[in-house]
Amino acid sequence: MRRRRNKIKGLIDDHGVKQENNGVMCAMVKNYFAHLFTRENGEIDSSVLESIPRKVTDDMNEALLLPYT
């Protein structure tokens, strides 16, 4: 009973069409989350970054950028 209640029977695509094919629904979910977690290219407001206090000094950064040994 629980499995029947929790089963996703269909999804509405970007065109407003209900899709019930498992393969199509899997692709829709994958594309949704890929788009959700994909970085969008945009300009970074430097005033926001300036208000964040620096924790890594220039010397620390140089040490972190050295090749791993």
C-alpha positions, 0 to 999 in steps of 0.5 A: 500500500505504501509503495503504491501511494509513494509511486510517481505515476507521471511528471509534467514536462516543460511543454505542459505534457504529462509524461508517464514513461519511466525512461522519460521521467528519469531523464526529466529528473536528471535534467532538472537537477543538473540544471539546478546545480549547474553554475550560471555565468554571471558577474560577481559583485565585488562589494559583497566579497569585500565585506567578507573578512579574509581568513587566509593570508597571502603567505598561507595561500602561497603555501596552499598553491605549492605542488603536493609532496 
